[in-house]
Amino acid sequence: AAYTAPLPRVRGVSGASMMAKSESMPFLDKPAALDGSMVGDKGFDPVGFTTRFPQAITWFREAELKHGRLAMLATAGWIAVDMGIKFPGAKYQGLTAFTAHDAMVASGNMGFLLTAVGLCEIFVGLALYEQANGSGRAAGDYSFDPLGLADTPERRADLELKEIKNGRLAMLAFSGIVTQSALGHDAGPYF
């Protein structure tokens, strides 16, 4: 006769409720604070930050969005420099993206960048302060949509999901590009 697989054993659960498993890491329990209310929430918290600091979840999301946005810009900028798009002037022409940082520090150009970023951070800090005091502002929302792309709640949720996914990918991509450049692959494709 043909092979017949054994039937799976069904284990009963006494009165205790079973914890839901994380969608991103099915072998871990899903943290209670990650309830799926945020766009892109897959229950990923292997270190347990949301369990230890549940009041800081919007702050964590704000940081994730900020780092993702910067990583998207940094990845595009790094690749653009290595493709030959550089600041005008002879002193920038021989630079790669990997050597540009040290050259900008040595020439004193990083002072302007530090000032510009510092001013932006003041406004971000004000928004975070208002958010912490119950303004109702969603993490990462600066009401900046000049083209009106998020015209419906469904479209807004779709764009937010794309932003968080692309931001997460860009954080990994930028880390990989920098690592490969430091290892001597200072021009694309970085492997």
C-alpha positions in Angstrom: 0.0 0.0 0.0 1.0 3.6 -0.4 2.8 5.4 2.4 0.4 7.1 4.8 1.8 10.0 6.8 1.0 9.8 10.5 -1.7 12.2 11.8 -0.4 15.2 13.7 -0.8 15.1 17.4 -3.2 17.7 18.7 -2.1 19.2 22.0 -4.8 20.7 24.2 -4.3 24.1 25.8 -5.5 24.4 29.3 -7.1 27.7 30.3 -4.0 29.7 29.4 -4.1 31.8 26.3 -1.4 31.3 23.8 0.6 34.4 22.7 0.5 35.4 19.1 3.7 34.9 17.2 5.6 37.6 15.5 4.9 37.9 11.8 8.5 38.8 11.1 10.1 36.2 13.3 7.6 33.3 13.8 9.6 31.6 16.5 9.3 34.7 18.8 6.2 35.9 20.6 4.7 39.1 19.2 5.2 42.0 21.7 1.9 43.1 23.1 2.7 46.8 22.4 3.1 46.1 18.7 -0.6 45.6 17.9 -0.5 46.3 14.2 -1.9 49.9 14.5 1.2 51.4 12.9 1.8 51.0 9.2 4.4 48.3 8.5 4.2 46.8 11.9 5.2 43.1 11.7 5.9 42.5 15.3 9.7 42.8 14.9 11.3 43.6 18.2 13.8 40.8 19.0 15.5 42.9 21.7 12.3 43.8 23.5 12.4 47.6 23.4 8.7 48.0 23.1 8.1 45.7 26.1 10.6 47.6 28.3 9.6 51.1 27.0 6.0 50.9 25.7 5.5 54.7 26.2 8.3 55.4 23.7 6.8 53.5 20.7 6.0 56.6 18.7 9.5 57.9 19.4 11.0 54.7 18.1 8.8 55.0 15.0 9.9 58.6 14.5 13.5 57.5 14.7 12.9 54.7 12.3 11.3 57.0 9.8 14.0 59.6 10.2 16.8 57.1 9.7 15.0 55.5 6.8 14.5 58.9 5.0 18.2 59.8 5.6 19.4 56.4 4.4 17.3 56.8 1.2 18.9 60.1 0.5 22.4 58.9 1.5 22.2 55.8 -0.7 21.1 57.9 -3.7 23.8 60.5 -3.0 26.5 57.9 -2.5 25.7 56.3 -5.8 25.4 59.6 -7.6 28.9 60.7 -6.4 30.4 57.4 -7.6 28.7 57.8 -10.9 30.5 61.2 -11.4 28.0 63.8 -10.1 30.1 66.0 -7.9 30.2 69.5 -6.4 31.7 72.0 -8.9 35.3 72.9 -8.3 38.6 71.2 -8.9 39.0 70.2 -5.2 36.0 67.8 -5.5 36.8 66.2 -8.8 39.1 63.4 -7.6 36.9 62.3 -4.7 34.9 59.1 -4.3 31.9 59.0 -2.0 34.1 57.2 0.6 36.8 59.8 0.6 34.5 62.8 0.4 33.8 63.0 4.1 37.4 63.4 5.1 38.0 65.9 2.3 35.0 68.0 3.3 36.1 68.0 7.0 39.6 69.0 6.0 38.4 71.9 3.8 36.0 73.2 6.5 32.9 72.7 4.4 31.3 70.4 7.0 30.7 73.5 9.3 28.0 74.7 7.0 26.4 71.3 6.8 26.5 71.0 10.6 24.8 74.4 10.9 22.1 73.5 8.4 21.4 70.1 10.0 21.3 71.7 13.4 18.7 74.2 12.4 16.5 71.4 10.9 16.9 69.4 14.2 15.6 72.4 16.2 12.3 72.2 14.2 12.2 68.4 14.5 12.8 68.8 18.3 9.9 71.2 18.6 7.6 68.8 16.7 8.7 65.9 19.0 8.1 68.1 22.1 4.6 68.9 20.9 3.9 65.2 20.1 5.1 64.2 23.6 2.6 66.7 25.0 -0.3 65.1 23.2 -0.6 67.1 20.0 -1.9 64.1 18.2 0.7 64.3 15.5 1.6 60.9 14.0 5.3 59.9 14.1 7.1 61.3 11.1 4.2 63.5 9.9 5.3 67.0 9.2 2.3 67.8 7.0 4.5 68.1 4.0 2.7 66.9 0.9 2.9 69.8 -1.7 1.8 67.6 -4.6 -1.3 66.3 -2.7 -0.3 62.6 -3.3 -1.9 61.4 -0.1 -5.4 62.6 -1.1 -7.3 59.6 0.5 -6.7 57.6 3.7 -6.1 54.5 1.6 -3.6 56.2 -0.6 -1.9 57.7 2.5 -1.6 54.3 4.2 -0.2 52.9 0.9 2.4 55.6 0.7 3.3 55.3 4.3 3.9 51.5 3.9 6.1 52.1 0.9 8.1 54.7 2.7 8.7 52.5 5.8 9.7 49.5 3.6 11.9 51.5 1.3 13.5 53.2 4.4 14.3 49.8 6.0 15.8 48.6 2.7 17.8 51.8 2.3 19.3 51.4 5.8 20.5 48.0 4.9 21.7 49.1 1.5 23.6 52.1 2.8 25.3 49.9 5.4 26.3 47.5 2.7 27.6 50.1 0.3 29.7 51.8 3.0 31.1 48.4 4.2 32.0 47.4 0.6 33.6 50.8 -0.1 35.7 50.5 3.1 36.9 47.1 1.9 38.2 48.6 -1.3 35.3 48.4 -3.7 35.0 52.2 -4.0 33.0 52.2 -7.3 29.7 50.4 -8.1 28.5 47.7 -8.1 30.1 47.5 -4.6 30.6 43.7 -4.6 
